């Protein structure tokens, strides 16, 4: 599989009478993918349809999004609670923060097992993996200085270990 689907936003409510809706971002990469890619809308990727952003109005958290084909309050109400999905290639960094990496092994560049990923945290400056090794948990920033390779075929993430990271 060379493509994956990710939920990047959820429709939370309608706004106005012309089919505008409000979205809650579900990914750090929400802005990047919203206008650049083919989007799907649905409760799950298996039950989704193609959708296109027609307009974006407002700034910050007050933005309203208008999708093609939803031109009234009633039609906009039908998509409340649905998620916006984007298709991304495996080399895309959105895969690094996907819940699909949970339980992946984490090894150093020499192949030594450092633990398993038990959670992915979305933090203000960068995301982080929570790695469990025995009874201890470690936080590893998801930045290219640490993450050297994500091996999806073997469910393994190779990281560069820096002094003090696993103490």
MIVO-385748 format. One line per field, with one value per atom (N, C-alpha, C): residue number from 1; residue in three letters; atom name; x, y negated, z. Coordinates in Angstrom, 1 decimal, always signed. Each point is the difference from the previous one (the first is absolute). Layout:
N
i: c(NUM|...);
aa: c(Ala|...);
at: c(CA|...);
X: c(X|...);
Y: c(Y|...);
Z: c(Z|...);
This chain:
167
i: c(1|1|1|2|2|2|3|3|3|4|4|4|5|5|5|6|6|6|7|7|7|8|8|8|9|9|9|10|10|10|11|11|11|12|12|12|13|13|13|14|14|14|15|15|15|16|16|16|17|17|17|18|18|18|19|19|19|20|20|20|21|21|21|22|22|22|23|23|23|24|24|24|25|25|25|26|26|26|27|27|27|28|28|28|29|29|29|30|30|30|31|31|31|32|32|32|33|33|33|34|34|34|35|35|35|36|36|36|37|37|37|38|38|38|39|39|39|40|40|40|41|41|41|42|42|42|43|43|43|44|44|44|45|45|45|46|46|46|47|47|47|48|48|48|49|49|49|50|50|50|51|51|51|52|52|52|53|53|53|54|54|54|55|55|55|56|56|56|57|57|57|58|58|58|59|59|59|60|60|60|61|61|61|62|62|62|63|63|63|64|64|64|65|65|65|66|66|66|67|67|67|68|68|68|69|69|69|70|70|70|71|71|71|72|72|72|73|73|73|74|74|74|75|75|75|76|76|76|77|77|77|78|78|78|79|79|79|80|80|80|81|81|81|82|82|82|83|83|83|84|84|84|85|85|85|86|86|86|87|87|87|88|88|88|89|89|89|90|90|90|91|91|91|92|92|92|93|93|93|94|94|94|95|95|95|96|96|96|97|97|97|98|98|98|99|99|99|100|100|100|101|101|101|102|102|102|103|103|103|104|104|104|105|105|105|106|106|106|107|107|107|108|108|108|109|109|109|110|110|110|111|111|111|112|112|112|113|113|113|114|114|114|115|115|115|116|116|116|117|117|117|118|118|118|119|119|119|120|120|120|121|121|121|122|122|122|123|123|123|124|124|124|125|125|125|126|126|126|127|127|127|128|128|128|129|129|129|130|130|130|131|131|131|132|132|132|133|133|133|134|134|134|135|135|135|136|136|136|137|137|137|138|138|138|139|139|139|140|140|140|141|141|141|142|142|142|143|143|143|144|144|144|145|145|145|146|146|146|147|147|147|148|148|148|149|149|149|150|150|150|151|151|151|152|152|152|153|153|153|154|154|154|155|155|155|156|156|156|157|157|157|158|158|158|159|159|159|160|160|160|161|161|161|162|162|162|163|163|163|164|164|164|165|165|165|166|166|166|167|167|167);
aa: c(Unk|Unk|Unk|Unk|Unk|Unk|Unk|Unk|Unk|Unk|Unk|Unk|Unk|Unk|Unk|Unk|Unk|Unk|Unk|Unk|Unk|Unk|Unk|Unk|Unk|Unk|Unk|Unk|Unk|Unk|Unk|Unk|Unk|Unk|Unk|Unk|Unk|Unk|Unk|Unk|Unk|Unk|Unk|Unk|Unk|Unk|Unk|Unk|Unk|Unk|Unk|Unk|Unk|Unk|Unk|Unk|Unk|Unk|Unk|Unk|Unk|Unk|Unk|Unk|Unk|Unk|Unk|Unk|Unk|Unk|Unk|Unk|Unk|Unk|Unk|Unk|Unk|Unk|Unk|Unk|Unk|Unk|Unk|Unk|Unk|Unk|Unk|Unk|Unk|Unk|Unk|Unk|Unk|Unk|Unk|Unk|Unk|Unk|Unk|Unk|Unk|Unk|Unk|Unk|Unk|Unk|Unk|Unk|Unk|Unk|Unk|Unk|Unk|Unk|Unk|Unk|Unk|Unk|Unk|Unk|Unk|Unk|Unk|Unk|Unk|Unk|Unk|Unk|Unk|Unk|Unk|Unk|Unk|Unk|Unk|Unk|Unk|Unk|Unk|Unk|Unk|Unk|Unk|Unk|Unk|Unk|Unk|Unk|Unk|Unk|Unk|Unk|Unk|Unk|Unk|Unk|Unk|Unk|Unk|Unk|Unk|Unk|Unk|Unk|Unk|Unk|Unk|Unk|Unk|Unk|Unk|Unk|Unk|Unk|Unk|Unk|Unk|Unk|Unk|Unk|Unk|Unk|Unk|Unk|Unk|Unk|Unk|Unk|Unk|Unk|Unk|Unk|Unk|Unk|Unk|Unk|Unk|Unk|Unk|Unk|Unk|Unk|Unk|Unk|Unk|Unk|Unk|Unk|Unk|Unk|Unk|Unk|Unk|Unk|Unk|Unk|Unk|Unk|Unk|Unk|Unk|Unk|Unk|Unk|Unk|Unk|Unk|Unk|Unk|Unk|Unk|Unk|Unk|Unk|Unk|Unk|Unk|Unk|Unk|Unk|Unk|Unk|Unk|Unk|Unk|Unk|Unk|Unk|Unk|Unk|Unk|Unk|Unk|Unk|Unk|Unk|Unk|Unk|Unk|Unk|Unk|Unk|Unk|Unk|Unk|Unk|Unk|Unk|Unk|Unk|Unk|Unk|Unk|Unk|Unk|Unk|Unk|Unk|Unk|Unk|Unk|Unk|Unk|Unk|Unk|Unk|Unk|Unk|Unk|Unk|Unk|Unk|Unk|Unk|Unk|Unk|Unk|Unk|Unk|Unk|Unk|Unk|Unk|Unk|Unk|Unk|Unk|Unk|Unk|Unk|Unk|Unk|Unk|Unk|Unk|Unk|Unk|Unk|Unk|Unk|Unk|Unk|Unk|Unk|Unk|Unk|Unk|Unk|Unk|Unk|Unk|Unk|Unk|Unk|Unk|Unk|Unk|Unk|Unk|Unk|Unk|Unk|Unk|Unk|Unk|Unk|Unk|Unk|Unk|Unk|Unk|Unk|Unk|Unk|Unk|Unk|Unk|Unk|Unk|Unk|Unk|Unk|Unk|Unk|Unk|Unk|Unk|Unk|Unk|Unk|Unk|Unk|Unk|Unk|Unk|Unk|Unk|Unk|Unk|Unk|Unk|Unk|Unk|Unk|Unk|Unk|Unk|Unk|Unk|Unk|Unk|Unk|Unk|Unk|Unk|Unk|Unk|Unk|Unk|Unk|Unk|Unk|Unk|Unk|Unk|Unk|Unk|Unk|Unk|Unk|Unk|Unk|Unk|Unk|Unk|Unk|Unk|Unk|Unk|Unk|Unk|Unk|Unk|Unk|Unk|Unk|Unk|Unk|Unk|Unk|Unk|Unk|Unk|Unk|Unk|Unk|Unk|Unk|Unk|Unk|Unk|Unk|Unk|Unk|Unk|Unk|Unk|Unk|Unk|Unk|Unk|Unk|Unk|Unk|Unk|Unk|Unk|Unk|Unk|Unk|Unk|Unk|Unk|Unk|Unk|Unk|Unk|Unk|Unk|Unk|Unk|Unk|Unk|Unk|Unk|Unk|Unk|Unk|Unk|Unk|Unk|Unk|Unk|Unk|Unk|Unk|Unk|Unk|Unk|Unk|Unk|Unk|Unk|Unk|Unk|Unk|Unk|Unk|Unk|Unk|Unk);
at: c(N|CA|C|N|CA|C|N|CA|C|N|CA|C|N|CA|C|N|CA|C|N|CA|C|N|CA|C|N|CA|C|N|CA|C|N|CA|C|N|CA|C|N|CA|C|N|CA|C|N|CA|C|N|CA|C|N|CA|C|N|CA|C|N|CA|C|N|CA|C|N|CA|C|N|CA|C|N|CA|C|N|CA|C|N|CA|C|N|CA|C|N|CA|C|N|CA|C|N|CA|C|N|CA|C|N|CA|C|N|CA|C|N|CA|C|N|CA|C|N|CA|C|N|CA|C|N|CA|C|N|CA|C|N|CA|C|N|CA|C|N|CA|C|N|CA|C|N|CA|C|N|CA|C|N|CA|C|N|CA|C|N|CA|C|N|CA|C|N|CA|C|N|CA|C|N|CA|C|N|CA|C|N|CA|C|N|CA|C|N|CA|C|N|CA|C|N|CA|C|N|CA|C|N|CA|C|N|CA|C|N|CA|C|N|CA|C|N|CA|C|N|CA|C|N|CA|C|N|CA|C|N|CA|C|N|CA|C|N|CA|C|N|CA|C|N|CA|C|N|CA|C|N|CA|C|N|CA|C|N|CA|C|N|CA|C|N|CA|C|N|CA|C|N|CA|C|N|CA|C|N|CA|C|N|CA|C|N|CA|C|N|CA|C|N|CA|C|N|CA|C|N|CA|C|N|CA|C|N|CA|C|N|CA|C|N|CA|C|N|CA|C|N|CA|C|N|CA|C|N|CA|C|N|CA|C|N|CA|C|N|CA|C|N|CA|C|N|CA|C|N|CA|C|N|CA|C|N|CA|C|N|CA|C|N|CA|C|N|CA|C|N|CA|C|N|CA|C|N|CA|C|N|CA|C|N|CA|C|N|CA|C|N|CA|C|N|CA|C|N|CA|C|N|CA|C|N|CA|C|N|CA|C|N|CA|C|N|CA|C|N|CA|C|N|CA|C|N|CA|C|N|CA|C|N|CA|C|N|CA|C|N|CA|C|N|CA|C|N|CA|C|N|CA|C|N|CA|C|N|CA|C|N|CA|C|N|CA|C|N|CA|C|N|CA|C|N|CA|C|N|CA|C|N|CA|C|N|CA|C|N|CA|C|N|CA|C|N|CA|C|N|CA|C|N|CA|C|N|CA|C|N|CA|C|N|CA|C|N|CA|C|N|CA|C|N|CA|C|N|CA|C|N|CA|C|N|CA|C|N|CA|C|N|CA|C|N|CA|C|N|CA|C|N|CA|C|N|CA|C|N|CA|C|N|CA|C|N|CA|C|N|CA|C|N|CA|C|N|CA|C|N|CA|C);
X: c(+0.8|-0.8|+0.9|-0.2|+0.9|-0.8|-1.3|-0.8|-0.7|-0.2|-0.8|-1.0|-1.1|-1.0|+0.1|-0.1|+0.0|-1.1|-0.6|-1.1|+0.8|-0.3|+0.7|-0.9|-1.3|-1.0|-1.3|-0.8|-1.4|-0.9|-1.2|-1.0|-0.7|+0.0|-0.6|-1.3|-0.3|-1.3|-0.1|-1.3|-0.2|+0.2|+0.1|+0.2|-0.6|-1.2|-0.7|-1.0|-0.5|-1.1|+0.4|+1.3|+0.4|+0.9|+0.0|+0.7|+1.4|+0.4|+1.3|+0.0|+1.2|+0.1|+1.3|+0.1|+1.2|+0.7|+1.3|+0.8|+0.9|+0.2|+1.0|+1.2|+1.2|+1.1|+0.3|+0.4|+0.4|+1.4|+0.7|+1.4|+0.8|+1.2|+0.9|+0.1|-0.2|+0.2|-1.4|-0.9|-1.4|+0.1|+0.7|+0.1|+0.7|+1.1|+0.7|-0.8|-0.8|-0.8|-1.3|-0.6|-1.3|-0.2|+0.9|-0.2|+0.8|+0.9|+0.9|-0.4|-0.9|-0.2|-1.5|-0.2|-1.3|-0.5|-1.2|-0.5|-1.2|-0.2|-1.2|-0.7|-1.3|-0.8|-0.9|+0.0|-0.8|+0.2|-0.7|+0.2|+1.2|+0.3|+1.2|+0.5|+1.2|+0.5|-0.7|-0.5|-0.8|-1.3|-0.6|-1.3|+0.1|+0.9|+0.3|-0.2|-0.1|-0.2|+1.0|+0.3|+0.9|-0.6|+0.8|-0.5|+1.1|-0.4|+1.0|-0.4|+1.1|-0.2|-0.3|-1.1|-0.4|+0.5|-0.3|+0.5|+0.4|+0.9|+0.3|-0.1|-0.9|-0.2|+0.4|+0.5|+0.3|+1.5|+0.4|+1.4|+0.0|+1.1|+0.2|-1.1|-0.5|-1.0|-1.4|-0.2|-1.2|-0.3|+0.9|-0.2|-1.2|-0.6|-1.1|+0.5|-0.4|+0.4|-1.2|+0.1|-1.1|+0.4|-0.7|+0.4|-1.0|+0.5|-0.8|-1.2|-1.1|-1.2|-0.8|+0.5|-0.8|-0.3|-1.2|-0.3|-1.1|-0.5|-1.0|+0.3|-0.8|+0.2|-0.4|-1.1|-0.4|+1.0|+0.6|+1.1|+1.2|+0.4|+1.1|-0.2|-1.2|-0.4|+0.3|-0.1|+0.2|+1.5|+0.9|+1.4|+0.6|-0.8|+0.5|+0.4|+1.2|+0.5|+0.9|-0.1|+0.8|+1.5|+0.9|+1.4|+0.4|+1.0|+0.7|+1.2|+0.1|+1.2|+0.8|+1.3|+0.9|+0.9|+0.3|+0.9|+1.4|+0.9|+1.4|+0.9|+1.1|+1.0|+0.7|+0.6|+0.7|+1.1|+0.7|+1.1|-0.4|-1.3|-0.5|+0.2|+0.4|+0.2|-1.3|-1.2|-1.2|-0.1|+0.7|+0.0|+0.8|+0.9|+0.8|-0.8|-1.1|-0.8|-1.4|-0.1|-1.2|-0.1|-1.2|-0.2|+0.3|+0.3|+0.4|+1.4|+0.8|+1.3|+0.0|-1.1|-0.1|+0.4|+0.8|+0.6|+1.2|+0.4|+1.2|+1.2|+1.0|+1.2|+0.8|+0.8|+0.9|+1.4|+0.9|+1.3|+1.0|+1.2|+1.0|+0.7|+0.9|+0.6|+0.8|+0.3|+0.8|-1.0|-1.3|-1.0|-0.4|+0.5|-0.3|-1.4|-0.8|-1.4|+0.0|-0.8|-0.1|-1.4|-0.9|-1.4|-1.0|-1.3|-1.1|-0.8|-0.6|-0.8|-1.3|-0.4|-1.3|-1.0|+0.6|-0.9|+0.8|-0.8|+0.5|-0.6|+0.8|-0.5|+0.1|-1.1|+0.0|+0.3|+1.2|+0.5|+0.1|+0.0|+0.0|+1.2|+1.2|+1.2|+0.3|-0.2|+0.3|-0.8|-0.1|-0.7|+1.1|-0.5|+0.9|-0.6|+0.9|-0.3|+0.1|-0.9|+0.2|+0.5|+1.2|+0.5|+0.1|-0.4|+0.0|+1.1|+0.8|+1.0|+0.0|-0.5|-0.2|-1.0|+0.3|-1.0|+0.2|+0.9|+0.3|-0.6|-0.3|-0.4|+0.9|+0.2|+0.9|-0.7|+0.3|-0.6|+1.1|-0.3|+0.9|-0.6|+0.6|-0.5|-0.1|-1.0|-0.1|+0.5|+1.3|+0.7|+1.1|+0.4|+0.9|+1.4|+0.3|+1.3|+0.0|-1.1|-0.1|-0.5|-1.0|-0.7|+0.8|+0.7|+0.8|-0.7|-0.9|-0.7|-1.3|-1.1|-1.2|-0.1|+0.1|-0.1|-1.4|-0.9|-1.4|-0.1|+0.8|+0.0|+0.3|+0.9|+0.4|-0.5|-0.9|-0.5|+1.1|+0.9|+1.2|+0.4|+0.4|+0.4|+1.5|+0.9|+1.4|+0.2|+0.6|+0.3|+1.5|+0.4|+1.4|-0.1|+0.7|+0.0|+1.0|-0.4|+0.9|+0.2|+1.1|+0.3|-1.1|-0.4|-1.0|-1.5|-0.1|-1.4|-0.7|+0.8|-0.6|+0.5|+0.3|+0.5|-1.1);
Y: c(+1.2|-1.2|-1.2|-0.9|-1.2|-1.3|+0.2|-1.2|+0.3|-1.0|+0.2|-1.2|+0.3|-1.1|-0.4|-1.3|-0.6|-1.0|+0.1|-1.0|-1.3|-1.1|-1.2|-1.1|+0.3|-1.0|+0.7|-0.6|+0.5|-1.2|+0.2|-1.0|-0.1|-1.2|-0.2|-0.6|-1.0|-0.6|-0.8|-0.5|-0.8|-1.5|-0.8|-1.4|-0.8|-0.6|-0.8|+0.9|-0.6|+0.7|+0.5|-0.2|+0.3|+1.3|+0.8|+1.3|-0.1|-1.1|+0.0|+0.8|+0.6|+0.8|-0.4|+0.4|-0.2|+1.3|+0.0|+1.2|+0.0|+1.1|+0.2|+0.8|-0.6|+0.7|+1.3|+1.0|+1.3|+0.3|-0.8|+0.2|-1.3|+0.0|-1.1|-0.5|+1.0|-0.3|-0.4|-0.4|-0.4|-1.0|-1.1|-1.1|+0.4|+0.8|+0.4|+0.8|+0.9|+0.9|-0.5|-1.0|-0.4|-0.5|-0.7|-0.6|+0.8|+0.8|+0.6|+1.3|+0.7|+1.4|+0.3|+1.2|+0.5|+0.4|-0.5|+0.2|+1.0|+0.7|+0.9|-0.4|+0.1|-0.3|+1.2|+0.4|+1.1|+0.3|+0.9|+0.5|+0.9|+0.7|+0.8|-0.1|+0.4|-0.1|+1.0|+1.1|+1.0|-0.6|-0.9|-0.6|-1.5|-0.3|-1.4|-0.4|-1.2|-0.5|-1.2|-0.2|-1.1|-1.3|-0.9|-1.4|-1.0|-1.2|-1.0|-1.3|-0.6|-1.3|-1.1|-0.7|-1.0|-1.4|-0.3|-1.3|+0.2|-0.8|-0.1|-1.5|-0.3|-1.4|-0.1|-1.2|-0.3|+0.3|-0.2|+0.3|+0.8|+0.7|+0.8|+1.0|+0.0|+1.0|-0.4|-1.2|-0.5|+0.3|+0.8|+0.3|+0.8|-0.2|+0.8|+0.6|+1.3|+0.7|+0.4|-0.2|+0.3|+1.1|+1.1|+1.1|+0.0|+0.4|+0.1|+1.0|-0.4|+0.9|-0.2|-0.8|-0.3|-1.5|-0.3|-1.4|-0.6|+0.8|-0.5|+0.5|-0.6|+0.4|+1.5|+0.4|+1.4|+1.0|-0.3|+0.9|+0.0|-1.2|+0.0|+0.8|+0.0|+0.8|+1.5|+0.5|+1.4|+0.4|-0.9|+0.4|-0.3|-0.5|-0.2|+1.4|+0.0|+1.2|+0.8|-0.3|+0.7|-0.5|+0.9|-0.4|-0.3|-0.8|-0.3|+0.8|+0.8|+0.9|-0.5|+0.3|-0.3|+1.2|+0.2|+1.1|-0.5|+0.7|-0.4|+1.1|-0.3|+1.1|+0.4|+1.2|+0.5|-0.8|-0.7|-0.8|-1.4|-0.2|-1.3|+0.0|-1.1|-0.1|+0.1|-0.1|+0.2|+1.4|+0.9|+1.4|+0.2|-0.9|+0.1|-0.2|-0.8|-0.3|+0.8|+0.9|+0.8|+1.0|+0.3|+1.0|+1.4|+0.1|+1.3|+0.4|-0.9|+0.3|+0.5|+0.0|+0.6|+1.4|+0.4|+1.3|+0.3|-1.0|+0.2|+0.2|+0.8|+0.1|-1.3|-0.4|-1.1|+0.5|-0.2|+0.5|-1.1|+0.1|-0.9|+0.3|-0.8|+0.2|+1.3|+0.6|+1.3|+1.2|-0.3|+1.1|+0.4|-0.7|+0.4|-0.5|+0.9|-0.3|-1.0|-1.1|-1.0|-0.1|+0.7|+0.1|+0.0|-0.3|+0.0|-1.3|-0.4|-1.3|+0.4|-0.8|+0.2|-1.1|-1.2|-1.1|-1.0|-0.9|-1.1|-1.2|-1.0|-1.2|-1.2|-0.8|-1.2|-1.2|-0.5|-1.1|-1.3|-1.1|-1.3|-0.2|+0.4|-0.2|+1.2|+1.2|+1.2|+1.1|+1.1|+1.2|+0.8|+1.0|+0.9|+1.4|+1.0|+1.3|+0.3|+0.8|+0.5|+1.4|+0.3|+1.3|+0.7|+1.3|+0.8|+1.0|+0.1|+1.0|+0.5|+1.2|+0.6|-0.8|-0.5|-0.7|-1.6|-0.4|-1.4|-0.5|-1.3|-0.6|-1.2|-0.2|-1.0|-0.8|-1.3|-0.9|-0.3|+0.3|-0.3|-1.0|-1.1|-1.0|+0.6|-0.3|+0.5|-1.1|+0.0|-1.0|+0.8|-0.5|+0.8|+0.2|-0.8|+0.2|+1.3|+0.4|+1.3|+1.1|-0.2|+1.1|+0.2|+1.1|+0.2|+0.8|+0.9|+0.8|+0.6|+0.0|+0.7|+1.2|+1.2|+1.2|+0.6|-0.4|+0.5|+1.5|+0.6|+1.4|+0.9|-0.5|+0.7|-0.6|-1.0|-0.6|-0.5|-0.7|-0.5|-1.4|-0.7|-1.4|-0.1|-0.5|-0.1|-1.4|-0.2|-1.3|-0.2|-1.2|-0.3|-0.3|+0.8|-0.2|-1.1|-1.0|-1.0|+0.2|-0.5|+0.2|-0.5|+0.8|-0.4|+0.3|+0.5|+0.2|+1.2|+1.0|+1.2|+0.2|-1.0|+0.1|-0.2);
Z: c(+0.0|+0.0|+0.0|-1.0|-0.1|+0.4|+0.3|+0.4|+1.3|+0.8|+1.3|+0.1|+0.7|+0.3|+1.4|+0.2|+1.4|+0.1|+1.2|+0.4|+0.4|-0.7|+0.3|+0.7|+0.0|+0.6|+0.2|+0.9|+0.2|-0.1|-0.6|-0.2|+1.4|+0.6|+1.3|+0.0|-0.9|+0.0|-1.3|-0.2|-1.2|+0.4|-1.0|+0.2|-1.1|+0.3|-1.0|-0.8|-1.0|-0.7|-1.4|-0.4|-1.3|-0.1|+1.0|+0.0|+0.6|+0.6|+0.7|+1.2|+0.4|+1.2|+0.7|+1.2|+0.8|+0.2|+0.0|+0.1|+1.2|+0.6|+1.1|-0.6|+0.0|-0.6|+0.9|-0.7|+0.7|-0.3|-0.7|-0.4|+0.0|+0.3|-0.1|-1.5|-0.9|-1.4|-0.7|+0.8|-0.5|-1.1|+0.3|-1.0|-1.3|+0.1|-1.1|-1.0|+0.5|-0.8|-0.5|+0.7|-0.3|-1.4|-0.5|-1.4|-1.1|+0.4|-1.0|-0.5|+0.7|-0.3|-0.2|-0.6|-0.1|+1.3|+0.4|+1.3|-0.1|+1.1|+0.1|+1.3|+0.1|+1.1|+0.4|+1.3|+0.4|+1.5|+0.5|+1.4|+0.1|-1.1|-0.1|-1.5|-0.3|-1.3|-0.9|+0.5|-0.8|-0.5|+0.8|-0.3|-0.3|-0.9|-0.2|-1.5|-0.3|-1.3|-0.3|-1.2|-0.4|+0.3|+0.5|+0.3|-0.3|-0.4|-0.3|+0.8|+0.5|+0.7|-1.1|+0.2|-0.9|+0.4|+1.3|+0.6|+1.4|+0.5|+1.4|+0.4|+1.0|+0.4|+1.5|+0.4|+1.4|+0.2|+1.3|+0.4|+1.3|+0.2|+1.3|+0.2|+1.3|+0.4|-0.5|-0.6|-0.4|-1.5|-0.6|-1.4|-0.3|-1.2|-0.5|-1.3|-0.2|-1.2|-0.8|-1.3|-0.9|-0.9|-0.1|-0.8|-1.2|-1.2|-1.2|+0.3|-0.5|+0.1|+1.3|+0.9|+1.2|+0.0|-0.5|-0.2|+0.9|+1.0|+0.8|+1.5|+0.9|+1.4|+0.1|-0.6|+0.1|-0.5|-1.2|-0.5|+0.8|+0.6|+0.9|+1.3|+0.5|+1.2|-0.2|-1.3|-0.2|+0.1|+0.1|+0.1|+1.4|+0.9|+1.4|+0.6|+0.6|+0.6|-0.9|-1.3|-1.0|+0.0|-0.4|+0.0|-1.5|-0.1|-1.2|-0.1|-1.0|-0.2|-1.2|+0.1|-1.0|-0.3|-1.3|-0.4|-0.1|+0.6|+0.0|-0.3|-0.6|-0.4|+1.3|+0.0|+1.2|+0.4|-0.9|+0.4|+0.6|+0.1|+0.6|+1.5|+0.5|+1.5|+0.8|-0.6|+0.7|+0.5|-0.6|+0.4|+1.3|+0.3|+1.2|+1.2|-0.1|+1.2|-0.1|-0.9|-0.1|+1.2|+0.4|+1.0|-0.5|-1.3|-0.6|+0.5|+0.5|+0.5|+1.5|+0.6|+1.4|-0.1|+1.1|+0.1|-0.9|-0.8|-0.8|+1.0|-0.4|+0.7|-0.2|+1.0|-0.2|+0.2|-1.0|+0.1|-0.2|+0.4|-0.3|-1.4|-0.4|-1.3|-0.1|+1.1|+0.0|+0.1|+0.1|+0.1|+1.4|+1.0|+1.4|+0.3|+0.6|+0.4|+1.1|-0.2|+1.1|+0.6|-0.6|+0.6|-1.1|+0.3|-0.9|+0.2|-1.1|+0.0|+0.6|+1.1|+0.6|-0.2|-0.5|-0.3|-0.8|-0.7|-0.8|+0.6|+0.4|+0.6|-1.0|-0.1|-0.8|+0.9|-0.1|+0.9|-0.8|+0.6|-0.7|-0.9|+0.4|-0.9|-0.9|+0.5|-0.8|+0.6|-0.7|+0.5|+0.7|+0.8|+0.7|+0.1|+0.0|+0.3|+1.5|+0.5|+1.4|-0.2|+0.4|-0.2|+1.4|+0.0|+1.2|-0.1|+1.1|+0.1|+1.4|+0.1|+1.4|+0.7|+1.2|+0.7|-0.1|-0.9|-0.2|-1.3|+0.0|-1.2|-0.4|-1.3|-0.4|-1.1|-0.1|-1.0|-1.0|-1.3|-1.1|-0.9|-0.2|-1.0|-1.4|-0.7|-1.4|-0.9|-0.1|-0.9|-0.7|-1.2|-0.9|+0.6|+1.1|+0.6|+0.8|+0.5|+0.7|-0.8|-0.8|-0.8|-1.3|-0.1|-1.1|-1.1|+0.4|-1.0|+0.6|-0.7|+0.4|-1.0|+0.5|-0.8|+0.2|-1.0|+0.2|-0.2|-0.9|-0.2|+1.2|+0.8|+1.2|+1.3|-0.1|+1.2|+1.0|-0.6|+0.8|-0.3|+1.0|-0.2|+0.5|-0.8|+0.4|+0.4|+1.1|+0.5|+0.4|+0.0|+0.4|+1.5|+0.8|+1.5|+0.4|+0.7|+0.5|+1.5|+0.5|+1.4|+0.9|+1.0|+0.9|-0.4|-1.2|-0.5|+0.7|+0.3|+0.6|+1.4|+0.8|+1.3|+1.0);
